[in-house]
């Protein structure tokens, strides 16, 4: 169906692929993995024909329709979200737009003298719209957008007024509505809330075409894929099974290569020792010469490349008082829409609260109230004695000075820290060597998030307020963050759509629903067991 044979590809000075091969068959669901910059997006672009390989063959079955979702969504404006989604399927949305214009013209007194012509044209457009099953397509487009958490108002509003994250959802919905023979999805889980993520997971499980996808969300990918293709030092290595099986097989393969390498090193050392000992003795000249030739012919076993695993250890934060956050009788709304009415909420020392709720339920609003970014309309928000807060939100990344380098940014935040300590900190968050000299303006979203996180955690607060801290983070950094926060001795209040993060770190759940606020004494895993759902508002089983 999709086949890459002995492809090679160079990007500037970087060799991305060296005589690499892979295949995706009909109906297979495949996860594409590899470190940042390994060439995942380039691989997608070669499959879609946007970039040719330098050498080798990319073979696609004749007539196969491929839908490609990338992080570059392009310009969108001048039509509704529904129309933009239907545009991906063909001329249906243009016909729907013309029908709407003609319907308005029919009741316009200024155009009464043209009514016959308008009616005739309307009949033609309607007939073509029905031939293309337009009404059913619009219903399906609305169903997909609803799955991705669009309200009716947002579906029918101007797509140009949407934020970048919502435009991403429109671009994704367009591919899903196409139902192509194969889907290439580059980070589809970015910018999705938990409810949308769970809906997309179910959609992709039921999709009967071929799927090749990348995602930094391990739980999401693990539930969908049955095969892994890894980009490793220019090669494409295929593993059957999910990410857990891939991890096991990769570890086993590395252990075998390490053992093979060590055996060969021991043998080489023994031979070299013999040669060094007897090379000056004429009586052993033939043996020495024979062994030198033997060594020259041996193909050296390379040691397995060690994946850089970043570790960050918290310093112990200062102890806070027992009552860390207290909300009493809090009312908050935007315009006519109330978010909270008479909310009471108490967070005590060492509690780790995960805040769950559908879009618009007020998750980020709660964190902003606690951080002091916004004020309640009524009631009181109090932060306890000796509390030192660290607040991470998506806008935190916009506060970086674009002209400063990573190192200068850290140095300005911690002028008393030594260069060695700051370089170690940068390394823990994935900035090694010359990376620290990059100016902040050229950093990706993930790099900015890592820098902000590093600055927040170096001089540790005893209260962490985190709004989607894993957005933009790759799997390795996410694992490091989870491991580090598991040892954090302070208090946490956080919002996340990452189920691994939720399950690993929460010991309390605050659920925000239209019916009111519910508090659960156990963590996210216990919440799922008690409610039978992975997110508020979902039916049992998702």
C-alpha positions, 0 to 999 in steps of 0.5 A: 500500500505504502512502501519506501525502498532504500531511501536516502535523504539529507537535510542541510548537513544532517543525514536523515535517512540512509538506505532505509526501508519500511511498509504500511499495509492496508488496515495497519495502524502504525506509530512512528517514533524517534527523537525530535529532529530525526525526520518524522515530518520529512518522512510524511512529506516524502510519502505525500510527494511534497519532498522527493528522497535523494535516492530510493523509491517511494511507492504508493498504490495507484488511486490511493487517497491519502489524508495528511494532517500536519502542524502547519494548518495554513490560512483559514478565514471567510467561511464557517468551521463546518464549511471549512471542514466540508471543503476538504471533501470536495465542492459540497461546501461551495454548493452549500454556500451558494444555496445559502446566498440564493435562499437569502436572495429569494426573500430580498425585496430588492431582487424580486424581479429576478426571482424566477432566475434565482429559483431556477439556479437554486433548483440546479444547485440543490440537485447537485448538492443532493447528488453529492449527498450534501445533507448527510455530509454536513451532518457528518461534518457537525458530528466530527466537529462535536467530537472535537468539542466544537459547540454549535456556535463555534461550528457556524462562526467564522473560522478566521476568528478561531485561535490556532489550537481550534484551527488545528481541530478544523484541519484535523476534522477535514482529514477525518471527514474525508475517510481516505484510504490512508491517514498520516497524522503528525501529532493529532493529539496536540491542542486537544482536551481530554474529551476530544482525545478520547473521542478521536481515539475511538474514531481511529480505532474504528477507522478501517484504512491504514494509519501512520501517526506520531504522538507525544501522548503515550496512552493515546498511541498505545490504545490505537497502534499495533505496529511501531516504526522507529527512526534510528540513526537514519534507519527505519526499524519495524516492531510488531506490537504497541509501544510497551512491546516496542520498549521491551524489544528495544531494550532486549536488542540493546542488551544483546548488542552490548553483550556482543560488543563486550565479547568482541572487545574482550577477544580483541584485547586478548589478541592485541595483548598477544601481539604486543607480547610477542611482536619482537620475537622472531620465533613468533613472527608467523603467529603474530602476522597471522593474528594481525591479519585476522584482526584486520578482517574482523568486522567491528561490532558497534556499541549500542547508542545510549539514548540520552535520558534526562533526569531532574532532581528537586531541591527540597522546597520550604515547608508551607502551612497546612492549608495551602489554597482556600476558595470560599463562596466564589462566583465567577462568570464571563458576560452573561455566562456563569462559570462558578456559583458559590464555589468552596474548595480547600487544598491542604499540604501535599495534596495533588489535585487534578482538575477535570471538566469539559471545555468551558467548564472553568478549569483554566479559570480556577487556576488563574484565580488561584494564581491571582491572574484574575479576581472572583466576582464574589467570594474570597481566594486565599493562599496559605501561610509560607506558600511559594507558588510556581505557575505554569500556563500556556501564555508563560512561554510568551513572556520569554525575551526573544533576544536572550539565549537560553543560557542568558534567560536562565542566568537572568533568573538565577544570577547567584547560580554558577555556570555549571549548575545552570548548564546542568539544569539546561541539560536536564531539560534537553538543552545540551552543548551549543543548544544553550546559545540559541536565542529564545525567538527561534525556539519551538513550542516544546523548547519554550515550554521546557525552558519555562519549566526549568526556570520554575522548578530550579528554585522550587516552589512548594505549590505548583499550579500547572495548566497543561504542562505536557503540551508540546513536550516529547515523550522523553521530557514528559517521562522526566517531568513525571518522574521528577514531580512524583518525588516533589514534596509540595502541593499540586493543582493541575489541568492535563489531558495526558492520562499517564500524567493524571494517573501518575501524579494525582491523589485527588480529583476536582470534577467540574460539570454543568450540574456542579463541582464534585470532589473525589478522594482518590487519584485519577485511576480511582476516579475512572474506576468509580465513575466508569468514565475517563473524563466528565460527560462521557458515557461509561467506556468512553 
